């Protein structure tokens, strides 16, 4: 019988598998556990959690707290493993990844670069540019796609004047 690790109330994983995960894998696992008990179907994973769901590395994140954007007024306080954000979020900013609602890649990068240390922000933005512009088959980098994505981020920063971390 293998040892189990409690991820959160009602969710366990094999200890050997949990210990082998990097922060991104732990965040994805925890996100699924949180989604199973989320109070609202409109809760959307964001920040480093959305980055992990997009397959973007989360540099120097412990992987022990997920970020959720929750609609409406402050519904609950943060918990040991969930940070709740109460922002306006358009449905066009939401994608479904592995069955979970998450912010789109440009919104995710914007949230990460304004709320994490510079090194983590650079890692996230660089990986997102690669995800958008790198073609593995032809082993080429599409500078036009990268520049369009960079423009989306710069526009979010311009519109986000006054936002936390700005």
Order of alpha helices (4+ residues) and beta strands (2+ residues): beta-beta-alpha-alpha-beta-alpha-beta-beta-beta-beta-alpha-alpha-beta-beta-alpha
